[in-house]
Amino acid sequence: MAKLKFFLRYWLPVLAWMGFIFSASADAHSYEHSGVLVSKIFEPVVRWFFPTLSPARMDELHHLFRKCAHLAEFAILALLLWRAIRQSHATAHRWHWPVAGLTLLFVFSYAASDEFHQSFVPGRTAQFSDVGIDTAGGAVGLLLLWLTGKIFKRW
């Protein structure tokens, strides 16, 4: 029972988040779907600050917004993975660089497999640059975690 509780507490969130990323990758029309979000929320806010922004600039901002979403979703994956791996290796109360390295390696591997998966989805393309952005997101998440731990003297 303890192993099941451990799995549910630490590894199920990782698997659920990976499932979320996978399902987003399987969306053949993700650009159009994020366009709805952009047209309903993002664009009006940007237009309020910059009313003379050209449509081309708005498209560039939409692209940047999507890449930031990639970065954020893989930062979250890294944090969830770090938490699960750290608990599995009994380094629960301190920063452990090998755990961070293993986490980042896993984030890179999942990002690469995510892009490979996208190559089979109609209307989607695999881009190595997205693997870099996703991995950078994992690194940023871990860096923020490490800095937070240093500031609050957790490690």
Protein Blocks (a to p, Z undefined) as FASTA:
>chain_A
ZZmmmmmmmmmmmmmmmmmmmmmmmpmklmmmmmmmmmmmmmmmmmmmmmmbcfklmmmm
mmmmmmmmmmmmmmmmmmmmmmmmmmmnopakbccfklmmmmmmmmmmmmmmmmmmmmmp
ghiacdfklmmmmmmmmmmmmmmmmmmmmmnopZZ
